[in-house]
Amino acid sequence: MIEFNPMSNLLEQDQYKYNLQDVATPNLFRDIYPYDEVPKTSFNHRRVPMNTPKEIWITDTTFRDGQQSRAPYTAKQIVDIYKMLARLGGPKGIIRQSEFFVYTKKDREALEQCMALGYKFPEITTWIRAKKEDFELVHNIGIKETGILVSCSDYHIFKKLNMSRKQAYDHYLGVVKQAFEAGISPRCHLEDLTRADLYGFVVPFVNALVELSKEANIPVKIRMCDTMGYGVPFAGAAPPRSVPGLVYALHHYSDVTSEMLEWHGHNDFYMGVANAVSAWLFGASGVNCSLLGIGERTGNVPVEAMVMQYASLRGTLDGMDTTAITDIAEYFQKELGYDIPPMTPFVGSAFNLTRAGVHADGMMKDAEIYNIFDTEKILNRPAEVSISNTSGLAGIAYWVNKHFKLPEEKMVGKQDWLVKTLKDEIDALYADGRTTVMGEDELESLVKKYVHDERSSLRGLNI
């Protein structure tokens, strides 16, 4: 039978409908996941079409998954961060939603204070246990959508839940029915999707969810959870590890529309950002992230990373305020005492910092030579250099000019007396056995020691 498919806008042969395969023993994909070896990436050479949605967006899990891997935030801290998230996402709501816990008094207080702000974006959603009383709780608060855990791999179904596939299937559908009865739109978290039997369990289960959604006339969202970071974005890779293959299967065989598909990845194999971009490109509108990538084990996909990927793919920030990224990073460091690894892109202390004197020399001529983009404009983070025995005259001159924000007519060069004098002092420290880079306070003290000397070109400036 041939029918017109509104998903592809083409005439297509009637799709094959997959049925639940209730196996007696779990399929653990031991050929792919031997456990005593590095997981294998297999290919079936089936390439699915790229199908990027008209709209793509980011959702946030800083206060849920992000909070599971660190000390709990206070209510004030959650409100402060939520305000910065809203500023970062901009008026178009590129950061579309943020999910909250609701179990403690502190969680509910923070949620209610954030709701009272009246922001359209990020929309506040929750994550709850699959229990009737929890649905009633979020409904009474006024939440429209909540996340529900529906573990889908045999690792979880057989080993954690001690159920068969049919038992898990029936249990999950019963829980979703309860959500519909409470008037809540469920967001089903397909936990451990990249180790699940895609056509033996996942697709039939999602088909049943879609049918229930149609009957209830309430949308159901599907969150594709790469719980262990096993996903790969490669063309021709085989499920269950293939991100394009997973998105295509849920799109094509389960009729899940793009706006109802969301990717949630972890970074165990350094593939978090690449997999999230792949999910966008192949048909999922949403990618779920946390600020600074804070999350279980190696962390989630960072919100700030996907902000930059959005701008790269779309050619516009669409109103996002990227300077909020720097403010968020400073808040985490100063208010929360969180140590950001120095090499972390966009937020680490070394991300736009150069140490080599030859690089600093190039940056004096044109910062674009060694800076990824205008970090001062986009992130309110001017390119910097660190000073050590390898920085050279160019590095010292660049540091003085940038640190003291000297006007162009007052900028010092490599041959300036002050720069040469500073280099002599610094070289002497390293000749005496110093091994660490110079701190800003030290360098400021050195400059102030000589700046008012009659030989200094900066004499008279308020430094």
C-alpha positions in Angstrom: 0.0 0.0 0.0 1.3 3.4 -0.9 0.4 6.5 1.2 1.5 10.1 1.4 3.8 10.6 4.4 3.5 14.1 5.9 6.8 13.6 7.7 8.8 13.3 4.5 6.2 14.9 2.1 6.6 12.0 -0.2 4.6 9.0 -1.4 6.0 6.0 0.5 5.2 2.3 0.9 3.3 1.5 4.0 5.8 1.3 6.9 6.5 -2.0 8.6 5.1 -2.0 12.2 7.5 -3.5 14.7 6.0 -5.6 17.5 7.3 -6.1 21.1 9.7 -9.1 21.3 9.3 -10.5 24.8 12.6 -12.5 25.0 13.3 -15.0 27.8 16.9 -13.8 28.4 18.3 -10.3 28.1 20.0 -9.1 25.0 23.1 -7.4 26.4 24.8 -6.9 23.0 28.0 -8.6 24.2 29.5 -8.4 20.7 29.4 -4.6 21.1 29.7 -4.3 24.9 32.0 -7.1 26.1 32.7 -5.1 29.3 36.2 -6.4 29.7 37.2 -4.5 26.5 36.5 -1.1 25.0 33.0 -1.0 23.4 33.0 -1.8 19.7 31.6 0.6 17.0 30.0 -1.5 14.3 28.7 -0.3 10.9 25.9 -1.6 8.8 26.5 1.0 6.1 22.8 2.1 6.1 22.8 5.8 5.7 19.8 7.7 6.8 18.9 11.2 5.4 19.8 14.3 7.2 16.5 15.9 8.3 17.2 19.0 10.3 14.1 20.5 11.8 12.9 24.0 11.0 13.3 24.9 14.7 16.0 23.6 17.0 16.5 24.5 20.7 18.3 23.6 23.9 16.7 22.4 27.1 18.4 22.6 30.5 19.0 20.0 33.2 21.3 22.0 35.5 18.9 21.7 38.4 18.2 18.0 37.9 21.0 15.9 36.3 23.5 18.6 37.1 22.4 18.7 40.7 22.8 14.9 41.1 26.6 15.2 40.8 27.3 18.1 43.2 26.2 19.6 46.5 22.6 20.8 46.2 22.0 24.4 45.3 20.2 26.7 47.7 16.9 28.2 46.5 18.6 31.6 46.0 21.4 30.0 43.9 18.8 28.3 41.7 16.9 31.5 41.2 20.1 33.4 40.3 21.2 30.8 37.8 17.7 30.5 36.3 17.8 34.3 35.7 21.1 34.0 33.9 19.8 31.0 31.8 16.9 33.2 30.7 19.3 35.9 29.7 21.5 33.5 27.8 18.6 31.9 26.0 17.2 35.3 24.8 13.7 36.4 24.0 13.2 33.7 21.4 13.7 31.0 24.0 16.6 29.1 22.3 17.0 27.7 25.8 13.4 26.4 25.8 13.0 24.6 29.1 14.6 23.9 32.5 13.8 20.9 34.6 13.5 20.9 38.4 13.2 18.5 41.3 10.1 18.9 43.5 10.7 16.7 46.4 12.3 18.9 49.1 11.0 22.1 50.6 14.0 23.9 49.1 13.3 22.5 45.6 9.7 23.6 45.7 10.7 27.0 47.1 13.1 27.6 44.2 10.6 26.3 41.6 7.9 28.6 42.9 10.2 31.6 43.0 11.3 31.0 39.5 7.7 30.6 38.3 6.9 33.9 40.0 9.4 35.7 37.8 6.9 35.1 35.0 9.5 34.3 32.3 8.1 32.6 29.2 11.5 30.9 28.7 13.0 28.7 29.9 9.7 27.0 30.6 9.8 25.2 34.0 9.3 21.4 33.9 9.9 18.8 36.5 11.3 15.3 36.9 9.4 12.8 39.1 9.1 9.2 40.1 6.5 7.2 38.2 3.9 7.5 41.0 0.3 8.8 41.0 1.0 11.1 44.0 3.9 12.7 42.2 1.7 13.5 39.2 -0.8 15.2 41.5 2.0 17.1 43.1 3.3 18.7 39.9 -0.2 19.3 38.6 -1.1 21.2 41.8 2.0 23.4 41.4 0.9 24.3 37.9 3.5 22.4 35.9 2.4 21.3 32.4 5.2 18.8 31.5 7.2 16.4 33.6 9.9 13.8 32.9 9.3 10.1 33.7 12.0 7.5 33.8 11.3 4.6 31.4 14.5 2.5 31.3 14.6 0.7 28.0 17.7 -1.6 27.8 17.7 -5.2 29.0 20.5 -4.2 31.4 17.9 -2.1 33.3 14.7 -4.1 32.6 16.1 -7.5 33.5 19.0 -6.6 35.9 17.7 -3.5 37.7 13.9 -3.8 37.6 13.8 -7.7 37.6 11.1 -7.6 35.0 10.5 -9.0 31.5 10.1 -6.7 28.6 6.4 -7.2 28.5 6.1 -6.4 32.2 8.2 -3.2 31.8 6.1 -2.3 28.7 2.8 -2.7 30.6 4.1 -0.9 33.7 5.4 2.1 31.8 2.2 2.5 29.8 0.2 2.4 33.0 2.3 5.2 34.4 1.9 7.3 31.3 -1.9 6.8 31.5 -1.8 8.2 35.0 0.0 11.3 33.8 -2.6 11.8 31.1 -5.4 11.4 33.7 -3.7 14.1 35.8 -3.6 16.4 32.8 0.2 16.3 32.6 2.2 16.0 29.4 4.8 13.3 30.0 8.3 13.4 28.8 9.5 9.8 28.6 13.2 9.4 29.4 14.3 6.3 27.4 17.2 5.5 29.8 20.1 3.6 28.4 18.8 3.8 24.8 22.2 3.1 23.3 22.2 -0.4 24.8 18.6 -1.2 24.1 17.0 -3.4 21.5 15.7 -0.7 19.1 13.3 -2.8 17.1 12.5 -5.4 19.6 11.5 -3.1 22.5 12.0 0.7 21.9 10.1 1.3 18.7 7.1 -0.9 19.7 7.0 0.8 23.1 7.2 4.3 21.6 4.5 3.4 19.0 2.2 2.5 22.0 3.1 5.9 23.6 2.1 7.7 20.5 -1.2 5.9 20.3 -2.0 6.7 23.9 -1.0 10.4 23.3 -3.5 10.5 20.4 -6.3 9.0 22.5 -5.7 11.4 25.4 -5.1 14.4 23.0 -2.1 15.3 25.2 1.4 15.4 23.7 4.1 13.0 24.8 7.8 13.9 24.4 10.5 11.3 23.9 13.9 12.0 25.5 16.6 9.8 23.9 19.0 9.2 26.8 22.6 8.1 26.0 23.0 7.3 29.6 26.5 5.9 29.4 27.8 8.0 26.5 28.0 5.1 24.0 26.4 7.0 21.1 28.3 7.8 17.9 27.5 10.3 15.2 29.1 8.5 12.3 27.4 7.9 9.0 26.7 4.2 8.4 27.1 3.2 12.1 24.7 0.6 13.3 22.2 0.9 16.1 22.0 0.9 19.0 25.0 3.2 19.1 24.2 5.2 16.0 22.6 8.6 16.9 21.4 9.2 13.3 19.9 5.7 13.3 18.1 6.1 16.6 16.6 9.5 15.6 15.6 8.1 12.2 13.9 5.0 13.7 11.8 7.0 16.1 10.9 9.5 13.4 10.2 7.0 10.6 8.8 3.9 12.4 7.1 5.6 15.4 5.9 8.9 13.9 7.5 11.0 16.6 7.7 14.6 15.3 10.8 16.6 15.6 9.5 18.9 18.3 8.7 15.9 20.4 12.2 14.4 20.1 15.0 15.4 22.5 18.5 14.1 22.9 20.2 13.7 26.3 23.8 12.7 26.1 26.8 12.1 28.4 30.4 12.6 27.7 32.0 9.3 28.8 33.8 8.8 25.4 34.2 12.5 24.6 31.4 12.4 22.1 28.8 14.4 24.0 28.7 17.5 21.8 29.2 15.7 18.5 26.3 13.4 19.3 24.0 16.3 20.3 24.8 18.1 17.0 24.1 14.9 15.1 20.7 14.6 16.9 19.8 18.1 15.6 21.0 17.4 12.1 19.1 14.2 11.8 15.7 15.3 13.1 15.5 16.0 16.9 14.5 19.6 17.7 15.7 19.5 21.3 19.1 18.7 22.9 19.2 18.5 26.7 22.2 20.0 28.4 23.6 21.3 31.7 25.6 24.4 32.5 29.3 23.8 32.3 28.5 20.2 31.5 28.1 19.3 35.1 26.4 16.0 35.4 26.7 12.3 36.2 30.3 10.9 35.9 32.0 12.7 33.0 29.1 15.1 32.7 26.4 16.1 30.3 26.6 18.1 27.1 27.4 21.7 28.2 24.7 24.3 27.5 27.3 26.8 26.4 28.7 24.4 23.9 25.4 24.0 22.2 24.8 27.7 22.2 27.9 28.1 20.1 26.9 25.1 17.9 23.5 26.7 17.3 25.1 29.9 16.2 27.4 28.0 13.9 24.6 26.0 12.3 22.1 28.8 12.0 24.5 31.7 11.3 22.9 33.8 14.0 22.6 33.8 17.8 18.9 34.6 17.5 19.0 37.0 20.4 21.0 34.8 22.8 23.2 36.9 25.1 26.5 35.0 25.1 28.2 37.4 27.6 25.9 35.6 30.2 28.2 32.5 29.8 31.1 34.4 31.4 28.8 35.7 34.2 27.6 32.1 34.8 31.1 30.8 35.0 32.2 33.5 37.4 29.1 32.8 39.5 29.9 29.1 39.7 33.5 29.9 40.7 32.8 32.7 43.3 29.4 31.9 44.7 29.5 28.1 44.5 33.3 27.5 44.9 33.3 25.3 41.7 36.7 24.8 40.1 36.4 25.0 36.4 39.2 23.1 34.6 41.4 25.8 33.0 41.3 24.3 29.5 37.5 24.2 29.4 36.2 25.9 26.2 34.6 29.3 26.6 34.7 29.3 30.4 38.1 28.0 31.5 40.8 30.4 32.6 43.1 29.2 29.8 40.6 28.9 26.9 41.7 32.1 25.2 45.1 32.4 27.0 48.4 32.0 25.2 51.7 31.3 26.9 54.2 31.2 24.0 56.0 34.5 23.3 55.8 33.9 19.5 52.0 33.6 19.8 51.8 36.8 21.9 53.9 38.5 19.2 51.3 37.5 16.6 48.4 38.6 18.8 50.0 42.0 19.2 49.8 42.3 15.4 46.3 40.9 15.2 44.5 39.0 17.9 42.6 37.0 15.3 45.7 35.1 14.5 45.5 33.1 17.7 42.0 33.7 19.1 39.1 31.5 18.0 36.7 34.5 17.5 36.3 38.0 19.1 36.0 36.7 22.6 35.8 40.2 24.0 32.7 40.9 22.0 31.0 37.5 22.2 31.9 36.5 25.7 33.2 39.7 27.3 36.5 37.8 27.7 39.4 39.6 25.9 42.2 37.3 24.7 45.0 37.0 27.3 48.5 35.9 27.7 50.2 34.4 30.7 53.6 35.6 31.7 56.6 33.3 32.4 60.2 32.9 31.2 58.9 31.9 27.7 56.6 34.9 27.2 59.2 37.2 25.7 59.0 40.9 25.3 55.9 40.5 23.1 54.0 38.7 25.7 54.8 41.2 28.4 53.8 44.1 26.2 50.5 42.4 25.2 49.7 41.8 28.9 50.4 45.4 30.0 48.2 46.8 27.1 45.3 44.4 27.7 45.4 44.3 31.5 45.4 48.0 32.0 43.1 48.6 29.0 45.5 51.2 27.5 44.2 53.4 24.7 45.8 52.7 21.3 48.0 55.9 21.5 49.4 54.8 24.9 50.0 51.1 24.1 53.6 49.9 24.7 55.7 47.9 22.3 58.4 45.3 22.6 61.1 47.9 22.6 59.6 50.0 25.4 61.9 50.7 28.3 59.2 49.5 30.8 58.7 46.2 29.0 62.4 45.5 28.8 62.8 46.3 32.5 59.9 44.0 33.4 61.4 41.2 31.4 64.8 41.6 33.2 63.0 41.3 36.5 60.9 38.3 35.4 64.0 36.5 33.9 65.8 36.9 37.1 63.0 35.2 39.1 63.1 32.2 36.8 66.9 32.1 36.8 66.6 31.8 40.6 64.5 28.6 40.2 60.9 29.7 39.8 58.7 27.3 37.8 55.2 28.7 38.0 53.6 31.4 35.8 53.4 35.0 37.1 50.3 35.9 39.0 48.4 39.1 38.0 49.0 40.6 41.4 52.7 40.1 41.0 52.7 41.6 37.6 50.7 44.6 38.7 53.2 45.2 41.5 56.1 45.1 39.1 54.5 47.6 36.7 53.6 50.0 39.6 57.2 49.7 40.7 58.5 51.2 37.5 55.5 53.0 35.8 56.3 56.4 37.3 60.0 56.3 36.5 61.0 59.2 34.2 62.0 56.7 31.6 58.5 55.1 31.5 56.3 55.9 28.6 53.3 55.4 30.9 54.4 57.9 33.5 51.5 60.0 34.7 48.8 57.4 34.0 46.7 56.3 36.9 47.9 52.7 37.1 
